[in-house]
Amino acid sequence: MTHSELMAREGIRHTMASYTMAGDRLRAEDFTAVFTEDAILETEGVPAQDAFRHVGRQAIHDWIARWRARPADDQRPVHQASFVRHHLATSLIELVDGETANARTYWTAYTDIGPDHCGCYLDLFRKAGERWLIAHRRIRLDWRSPHSLMFTAIARTN
């Protein structure tokens, strides 16, 4: 493995961590900064009420911003968790060339109940200047606790 390959992998890991930290804290600007302008963020293999597809950095921004900005006439919480922490686990990064890479990363989301739901990210990364950005992220849900505190979260932000 070359030095440039190691640097690329570390840059991709940094982008993954930035996505996770910003998403859990609902920092919309930091969250959308990890995507290319034409990025796609979508679900795969999830129940219909949880499915979404957002195309472009602005659409992704608008979606994450809705997690905080609820309509005044809708007093229901987006979810019942007092905290959400996504933990990244095994990640296989495959460099396609000097400008693109694919990755498959397992994740588990923890809330007040402990493990709440888990799955994997299927990613296409593209280099933009010195940074590796997400060009396409498919979020696959593999399991959700029957006591999940996030059960209605996606449906309430689409």
N, C-alpha and C positions, 0 to 999 in steps of 0.2 A: 504494500500500500504506500502510495506516495504522500508527501507532505501536503500537496494540494487536495488530495482525496480526504485526508484527515481533517483539513481545514473546512472542506465542504460539509462533511458529516457533522462537525461541531457547530457550524453555522446553522444547519438544519435543526439540530437538537435545540439550539438557542431559540429558533423560531417556534418550535413546538412548545417549549417552556413558556415563552412569552404569550402565546395563544392561551395556554392553560391558566396562567396567573391573571391575565387581563379578563378572560371570560368568567372565572370564578368571582372576580371582584367587580364585574360589570363595568369595566373601564372601556367604553365604546371606542374611543380614539386609539388606545393602545391595541385593542382587539383587532380593529380593522387594519391597522398598520402592518400586520403580518401577512396580508393578502395582496396579490397583484391587482391592478385596476380592473381586470376582466375576470377575476376569480369566480369560482363556483363553490358554494357551500351547500351541501345537500345531505339528506338522510338516505339510507339504503336498508331495506329489510325491516322497517319499523311499522307498527300499526298505523293505519291510515290517519288517525287523529294526531299522530306525532310527525307525520311526513312534512318535509319542507324542501324547497329549493330556492336559493337566492343567488342571483347572477350579478356580479359587479360589486366593487368595494362599497359603493353608496348603498346598494340594497342590503348588503351584509351589515353595514353600519346601522341602517334604519331598523333592522331586525334586532340587533343586540341592544340598541337604545330603548326599544319597547319593553325590555325586561324591567327597566326602571320607571319609565314614563307610562303610567297607566291612565286611561281615560278617566276623567273626574267622576263619571257616572258608574264606573266599574270598580267597586270597592273590594272585589275578591282578590286575594293575594295570588301572585303568579304561581307560587308554590308554598309549601308549609315549612320548608327547611330554614333554620336560623343561619346555616352556613352550607356551602357546597365547596368541596375540594376534589378536583379531578387529579388522580395520580396516574402518571404515565409509567408503563412497565416495559416489557420487551418491545424493541423497535428494530426493525430490519430496514436499513436504508440502502437502496441500490442506485448508484450513480449511473445515469444513462450516458451522459457526456459532461462536459464542463459547464453546461448551462441548465441541465434538467436532472431531476432525480425522482424516484418513486420511494415511498415509505409505507410500511404497515406497522402500526403501533397499537398495542393493547392499552386500554385505560379502564379505570374503575373510579366511579364517583361516590364519594362519601358524604353523608349528611348526618343529621342528629341520630339516625337509626344505625349508623355504621355503613357497610356497603349498601348502596342504594340502587345502583345500576352499573352496567359495564358493557364494553364492546370493543371495537377497534376503529381506528382512523385509517382510511385508505387515501393516501395523499400523492399528489403530483406537485413537486416543488420546481420553481424556476428562479434562476439567479437574476437579480436586478441590482446592478452595480456591485457592491460588496456584500449584499444581503441575499439570503435565500428566502423566498416568499412562497406562500401557499397559492398555487394556481388552481387547484381543484382538491377539495376535501369532501370525501364521502364518510359520513358518520354511521357506523353500523352498530345497532343495539343488539347485544347477544343475550342479555339477561336484565331483568328488573325485579326488585323485591316486590312481593304483593303488598308490602307496607310502604312502598316508595313515597317519599315526600315530594317527589318531582313529577308525579304521574300526569298532572294536567298542565305542566309548565309550557310545553311547546304549543299545545292547542291555544293557550291564552296569549301567545305572542305572535301568532301567525295572522 
